[in-house]
Amino acid sequence: MKHFACGDIIPGCESTFTAPDDAGILAQTRRHAVEAHGMPEPGTDSDPLVLPAIRTV
């Protein structure tokens, strides 16, 4: 199982995500980046930040 805490890369964000694999985390965080943080393109800016911060739990 994989886990990601958005606050690890965006100070103050309390959103967390859990999925069976990295792809599942990325699907969730791409949507979150657009909806919560106003990023224009899902994944373009966020994926390089999210991938190294994903933890196995």
ZANUMI-330290 format. One record per residue: residue in three letters; x, y, z of N, C-alpha, C in turn. Coordinates in pm, 1 decimal, padded with zeros to 6 digits, always signed. Layout:
N
{rest:ALA	nu:X	nv:Y	nw:Z	cau:X	cav:Y	caw:Z	cu:X	cv:Y	cw:Z} $
...
END
This chain:
57
{rest:MET	nu:+00084.4	nv:-00116.9	nw:+00000.0	cau:+00000.0	cav:+00000.0	caw:+00000.0	cu:+00089.2	cv:+00123.5	cw:+00000.0} $
{rest:LYS	nu:+00047.7	nv:+00225.9	nw:-00072.5	cau:+00124.0	cav:+00350.1	caw:-00084.7	cu:+00047.6	cv:+00464.1	cw:-00016.6} $
{rest:HIS	nu:+00122.2	nv:+00561.8	nw:+00033.2	cau:+00064.0	cav:+00676.0	caw:+00103.5	cu:+00138.0	cv:+00803.0	cw:+00063.3} $
{rest:PHE	nu:+00062.1	nv:+00912.2	nw:+00051.4	cau:+00120.9	cav:+01042.4	caw:+00022.3	cu:+00047.6	cv:+01148.0	cw:+00103.0} $
{rest:ALA	nu:+00122.6	nv:+01236.6	nw:+00166.2	cau:+00067.2	cav:+01350.5	caw:+00239.1	cu:+00102.4	cv:+01477.2	cw:+00162.1} $
{rest:CYS	nu:+00002.5	nv:+01548.2	nw:+00115.6	cau:+00026.5	cav:+01668.0	caw:+00035.7	cu:+00107.9	cv:+01771.6	cw:+00113.7} $
{rest:GLY	nu:+00088.4	nv:+01777.6	nw:+00244.2	cau:+00162.8	cav:+01871.4	caw:+00327.1	cu:+00313.3	cv:+01851.2	cw:+00322.1} $
{rest:ASP	nu:+00357.4	nv:+01734.8	nw:+00275.1	cau:+00501.4	cav:+01711.5	caw:+00260.2	cu:+00562.0	cv:+01799.9	cw:+00150.7} $
{rest:ILE	nu:+00478.6	nv:+01844.4	nw:+00056.7	cau:+00530.6	cav:+01930.2	caw:-00050.8	cu:+00460.4	cv:+02065.8	cw:-00057.2} $
{rest:ILE	nu:+00339.6	nv:+02075.1	nw:-00000.6	cau:+00265.3	cav:+02201.3	caw:+00004.3	cu:+00237.5	cv:+02231.4	cw:+00151.2} $
{rest:PRO	nu:+00319.7	nv:+02313.7	nw:+00213.9	cau:+00300.4	cav:+02342.6	caw:+00356.3	cu:+00158.5	cv:+02391.0	cw:+00386.2} $
{rest:GLY	nu:+00100.1	nv:+02331.6	nw:+00490.3	cau:-00033.5	cav:+02369.9	caw:+00532.6	cu:-00144.8	cv:+02284.7	cw:+00475.3} $
{rest:CYS	nu:-00119.4	nv:+02209.0	nw:+00370.0	cau:-00223.0	cav:+02122.1	caw:+00312.9	cu:-00231.4	cv:+01995.6	cw:+00397.4} $
{rest:GLU	nu:-00351.7	nv:+01961.3	nw:+00440.1	cau:-00371.3	cav:+01845.6	caw:+00526.7	cu:-00423.9	cv:+01723.0	cw:+00452.5} $
{rest:SER	nu:-00434.9	nv:+01728.5	nw:+00321.3	cau:-00487.6	cav:+01615.8	caw:+00244.1	cu:-00387.0	cv:+01501.8	cw:+00239.1} $
{rest:THR	nu:-00439.8	nv:+01380.4	nw:+00252.2	cau:-00357.4	cav:+01260.3	caw:+00240.9	cu:-00425.0	cv:+01163.9	cw:+00144.3} $
{rest:PHE	nu:-00345.0	nv:+01077.0	nw:+00084.6	cau:-00394.3	cav:+00985.2	caw:-00016.8	cu:-00333.2	cv:+00847.6	cw:+00005.3} $
{rest:THR	nu:-00413.4	nv:+00744.5	nw:-00014.9	cau:-00368.3	cav:+00606.9	caw:-00001.7	cu:-00418.5	cv:+00529.3	cw:-00122.8} $
{rest:ALA	nu:-00332.6	nv:+00443.4	nw:-00175.9	cau:-00368.2	cav:+00362.3	caw:-00292.6	cu:-00277.0	cv:+00240.0	cw:-00296.3} $
{rest:PRO	nu:-00314.1	nv:+00138.8	nw:-00373.9	cau:-00230.9	cav:+00018.7	caw:-00382.0	cu:-00095.8	cv:+00041.2	cw:-00449.4} $
{rest:ASP	nu:-00086.2	nv:+00144.6	nw:-00535.3	cau:+00038.9	cav:+00165.4	caw:-00609.5	cu:+00057.9	cv:+00313.4	cw:-00641.5} $
{rest:ASP	nu:+00174.9	nv:+00345.9	nw:-00696.7	cau:+00206.3	cav:+00485.1	caw:-00730.6	cu:+00105.0	cv:+00543.6	cw:-00828.7} $
{rest:ALA	nu:+00061.5	nv:+00464.7	nw:-00925.0	cau:-00034.1	cav:+00514.0	caw:-01024.6	cu:-00164.0	cv:+00559.2	cw:-00958.5} $
{rest:GLY	nu:-00207.7	nv:+00485.5	nw:-00858.0	cau:-00328.7	cav:+00523.3	caw:-00785.3	cu:-00311.4	cv:+00653.6	cw:-00709.4} $
{rest:ILE	nu:-00194.3	nv:+00671.8	nw:-00650.3	cau:-00164.8	cav:+00797.6	caw:-00580.9	cu:-00163.9	cv:+00912.4	cw:-00681.3} $
{rest:LEU	nu:-00097.1	nv:+00893.9	nw:-00794.0	cau:-00088.9	cav:+01000.4	caw:-00894.1	cu:-00226.6	cv:+01038.2	cw:-00948.0} $
{rest:ALA	nu:-00313.7	nv:+00942.4	nw:-00968.1	cau:-00448.6	cav:+00972.8	caw:-01016.4	cu:-00521.0	cv:+01064.3	cw:-00918.0} $
{rest:GLN	nu:-00505.6	nv:+01036.3	nw:-00789.7	cau:-00571.3	cav:+01117.5	caw:-00687.2	cu:-00506.5	cv:+01255.2	cw:-00673.2} $
{rest:THR	nu:-00373.1	nv:+01257.9	nw:-00673.3	cau:-00304.8	cav:+01385.1	caw:-00650.2	cu:-00315.1	cv:+01478.8	cw:-00770.0} $
{rest:ARG	nu:-00326.3	nv:+01425.3	nw:-00888.6	cau:-00344.3	cav:+01511.1	caw:-01006.6	cu:-00475.9	cv:+01587.6	cw:-00996.1} $
{rest:ARG	nu:-00580.7	nv:+01517.2	nw:-00959.5	cau:-00711.4	cav:+01581.0	caw:-00942.9	cu:-00705.4	cv:+01684.2	cw:-00829.6} $
{rest:HIS	nu:-00643.0	nv:+01645.6	nw:-00718.5	cau:-00629.8	cav:+01734.2	caw:-00602.6	cu:-00550.1	cv:+01860.0	cw:-00637.9} $
{rest:ALA	nu:-00442.4	nv:+01845.8	nw:-00712.9	cau:-00358.4	cav:+01960.5	caw:-00749.1	cu:-00438.0	cv:+02065.1	cw:-00826.5} $
{rest:VAL	nu:-00525.4	nv:+02020.2	nw:-00914.5	cau:-00607.6	cav:+02111.7	caw:-00993.3	cu:-00717.3	cv:+02173.0	cw:-00906.3} $
{rest:GLU	nu:-00790.6	nv:+02088.2	nw:-00833.1	cau:-00906.4	cav:+02135.1	caw:-00757.6	cu:-00868.6	cv:+02217.0	cw:-00634.7} $
{rest:ALA	nu:-00767.5	nv:+02174.6	nw:-00560.6	cau:-00734.1	cav:+02240.3	caw:-00433.9	cu:-00625.9	cv:+02346.8	cw:-00446.7} $
{rest:HIS	nu:-00536.2	nv:+02329.1	nw:-00543.5	cau:-00421.7	cav:+02419.2	caw:-00551.8	cu:-00416.7	cv:+02499.5	cw:-00681.6} $
{rest:GLY	nu:-00516.4	nv:+02480.6	nw:-00768.0	cau:-00527.6	cav:+02562.0	caw:-00888.4	cu:-00421.4	cv:+02538.3	cw:-00994.2} $
{rest:MET	nu:-00358.5	nv:+02421.9	nw:-00991.5	cau:-00258.3	cav:+02393.4	caw:-01094.9	cu:-00329.5	cv:+02375.8	cw:-01229.3} $
{rest:PRO	nu:-00273.4	nv:+02431.6	nw:-01336.5	cau:-00342.7	cav:+02432.3	caw:-01465.1	cu:-00347.6	cv:+02297.6	cw:-01536.6} $
{rest:GLU	nu:-00245.1	nv:+02216.2	nw:-01524.1	cau:-00237.8	cav:+02088.3	caw:-01595.1	cu:-00218.5	cv:+01976.1	cw:-01494.5} $
{rest:PRO	nu:-00308.3	nv:+01879.3	nw:-01489.5	cau:-00290.1	cav:+01769.0	caw:-01395.4	cu:-00160.1	cv:+01693.9	cw:-01420.3} $
{rest:GLY	nu:-00074.9	nv:+01688.7	nw:-01320.2	cau:+00047.0	cav:+01609.9	caw:-01327.9	cu:+00169.4	cv:+01681.8	cw:-01380.0} $
{rest:THR	nu:+00151.7	nv:+01784.3	nw:-01461.1	cau:+00266.4	cav:+01850.3	caw:-01522.2	cu:+00365.1	cv:+01901.5	cw:-01418.1} $
{rest:ASP	nu:+00314.7	nv:+01976.1	nw:-01321.8	cau:+00400.5	cav:+02031.4	caw:-01217.5	cu:+00406.0	cv:+01943.5	cw:-01093.6} $
{rest:SER	nu:+00298.0	nv:+01872.0	nw:-01066.7	cau:+00290.4	cav:+01799.0	caw:-00940.0	cu:+00361.0	cv:+01663.4	cw:-00940.8} $
{rest:ASP	nu:+00356.3	nv:+01589.3	nw:-01049.7	cau:+00414.6	cav:+01454.0	caw:-01050.4	cu:+00561.0	cv:+01450.5	cw:-01006.4} $
{rest:PRO	nu:+00646.3	nv:+01540.6	nw:-01055.4	cau:+00786.9	cav:+01534.8	caw:-01013.0	cu:+00805.9	cv:+01561.7	cw:-00863.6} $
{rest:LEU	nu:+00710.7	nv:+01630.4	nw:-00801.7	cau:+00717.7	cav:+01655.9	caw:-00657.7	cu:+00657.3	cv:+01540.8	cw:-00578.1} $
{rest:VAL	nu:+00548.7	nv:+01485.3	nw:-00630.5	cau:+00475.6	cav:+01380.0	caw:-00559.8	cu:+00553.0	cv:+01248.5	cw:-00558.0} $
{rest:LEU	nu:+00604.6	nv:+01206.3	nw:-00671.7	cau:+00667.3	cav:+01073.2	caw:-00681.3	cu:+00772.5	cv:+01045.9	cw:-00573.7} $
{rest:PRO	nu:+00867.1	nv:+01136.1	nw:-00548.4	cau:+00967.2	cav:+01104.6	caw:-00445.8	cu:+00912.0	cv:+01107.7	cw:-00303.2} $
{rest:ALA	nu:+00792.8	nv:+01166.4	nw:-00285.3	cau:+00735.2	cav:+01177.6	caw:-00151.3	cu:+00637.1	cv:+01064.7	cw:-00118.9} $
{rest:ILE	nu:+00611.1	nv:+00974.3	nw:-00213.6	cau:+00522.1	cav:+00860.3	caw:-00188.7	cu:+00594.5	cv:+00760.5	cw:-00099.2} $
{rest:ARG	nu:+00524.2	nv:+00715.4	nw:+00004.5	cau:+00580.5	cav:+00620.1	caw:+00100.3	cu:+00505.7	cv:+00487.0	cw:+00093.0} $
{rest:THR	nu:+00577.0	nv:+00379.6	nw:+00114.1	cau:+00514.2	cav:+00248.3	caw:+00125.8	cu:+00473.7	cv:+00228.8	cw:+00271.1} $
{rest:VAL	nu:+00347.8	nv:+00188.4	nw:+00292.3	cau:+00298.0	cav:+00165.7	caw:+00429.0	cu:+00249.3	cv:+00024.0	cw:+00445.5} $
END
